[in-house]
Amino acid sequence: MKSYSVIGVMSGTSLDGVDLAHCQFSFENNTWTFEIKAAITYPYSSVWGEKLQTAHQHSMESLKSLDKDYTILLADYISRFLREHELPPIDFIASHGHTVLHQPERGLTYQIGNLPELAKLTGHKVICDFRVEDVALGGQGAPLVPLGDRLLFGDYEACINLGGFANISFESNDKRIAYDICPVNKVLNPYAITLGVEFDEGGEIAKASTPNKNLLLKLDSLKYYSETAPKSLGIEWLEAYFFPLLESSGLSSEEIIATCTHHFAKKIANSLRNSSRVLFTGGGALNSYVLELIASQTQAQIILPDAKVLHYKEALIFALLGVLRDREETNVLASVTGSSKDHSAGFIYVP
């Protein structure tokens, strides 16, 4: 096949909700092109938000029960998307699921919502669970988006996504290199919530406060930042190393937001030293203040795409990873994850 109609499904660590994108792919002259035909985010209820926020603390037995319930929830969202948008026939659904555990150093990564029942409940072929094979092969299981960056956004010297965490991908010596740079919304949003808002819109809270130099020094000295790629971050790292520094600082939420915003901008800018044109996507790319801080510390040109790509790039790329898996072509790069080999990952389920 040279043309594919796929629904990409993504739930990220920011817990904004479930992103769904109907994507059309074409493959001609050894080049992939795409169009996002329709896209939407279904927000999580407060109950589901709480369940997912604390999922990594649950027992494995409890997680398996949550997995079943979450698979039903995803199926409901997908069926609703199909119904509300009156989409043309699709070839399959490519779903990331939601990460509840990510400890690759222990050979463990767990994305719920990837059960075979998803195909039965939606009535469509499903390709999902893209990370587990990579971890079994000794990799980080993340990030997986960089292959899509190479195939769909190769005109940019680097791609950065600002979500729960900031991650970057770029070409170096004919290899795709990628890693998580630092946290972003996974830290900023909880402190914004303590001030009665869901997030720091436009970075206004950070802009109105002053960063704390002592906390900046402590954050800068975290061991993760001196490690070389491949490397990735998860909520477990935040709880073990990052949040304790914030909580023991004695600072107000406003000061913490300002300090972290400056810290994140510095780390992101440092990652762009050798880049000229950089594509920024993800909800965090709407934080104009953090982009302003990044721009002041790098010569790189910051480029924002159209709204569909900005918000739904990860759902788009997981749809592409599903296409590559369906074609039995490489969709995970060892140069990115550190696994023992490039491979074609993902389980395929039919109704």
Secondary structure, 3 states (H helix, E strand, C coil): CCEEEEEEEECCCCCCEEEEEEEEEEEECCEEEEEEEEEEEEECCHHHHHHHHCHHHCCHHHHHHHHHHHHHHHHHHHHHHHHHHCCCCCCEEEECCEEEEEEHHHCEEEEECCCCHHHHHHCCCEEECCCHHHHHCCCCCCCCCHHHHHHHCCCCCEEEEECCEEEEEEEECCEEEEEEEEECHHHHHHHHHCCCCCCCHHHHHHHHCCCCHHHHHHHHCCHHHHCCCCCCCCHHHHHHHHHHHHHCCCCCHHHHHHHHHHHHHHHHHHCCCCCCEEEEECHHHHCHHHHHHHHCCCCCEEECCCHHHHHHHHHHHHHHHHHHHHCCCCCECHHHHCCCCCECCCEEECC
